[in-house]
Amino acid sequence: MRKFVFLIIALLVGALNAFGASGYRNLMSTEARKLVEQKKNLYLLDVRTQDEFRQAHLKGSVLIPINEIERRLGEVPRNRPILVLCAVGSRSNLVAGFLSSKGYGEVYNLQDGLMGWYRNGYPIER
């Protein structure tokens, strides 16, 4: 039932995003890198699996896999800007919308994901 509710929320958030009514912003990795450099208190939320995170991640990022986000929502700070990321931007898009629907203010989605970040030659940790 929880998965169904989360799916419905994700679909609604996606529909709102398509009409420009979402409370989060999609950023390509070029824009996201500038954000990381400018906002020193930026919370980097990685929503991939633990295995994916072990292979490569952004320095300082916090892993909360997408399937744990509802249960661990209290770990995500409300008083900091948040950049949500995954491999290619699809899971992070869902979580960014979810956070926005829960009242989180400054939320960004890394639209091209860690793959886009890596393709642009930006640093990752292994």
C-alpha positions, 0 to 999 in steps of 0.5 A: 500500500505504501508503494502505491501511495508513493507512486501516486504522489510521484505521478502527481508531482511529475504532473505538477512539474510538467506544468511548472507548479513544482516546488523544486528546480531541475539543474543540469550538472553544469548548473549544479556544480555552481550551486555546490560551489556557491552554497557551502551549506548545501545538503547533497542527498544521494538516493541510489542504492548502497552498492551504487554509492560505494562505486562512486559518489559526490564528496560530502553526499549523504546516502538515503536510498529512495526506498528508505526516504519516507522512513528516514525523512527526519534525517533530511534537514529542513533548514538547508538547501538540498540537491537530490541526485541519483544515477541519471536523474529519474529517482532523484526527480521523484524524491525532489518532488516528494520533499517539496510536497512535504514542505521542504523549501529549497530543493534541487534535482540533478537532472542528468544525475551522477552520470552527467556530472562524471561526463562533464569531468567533475570530481567524484569519490570512489 
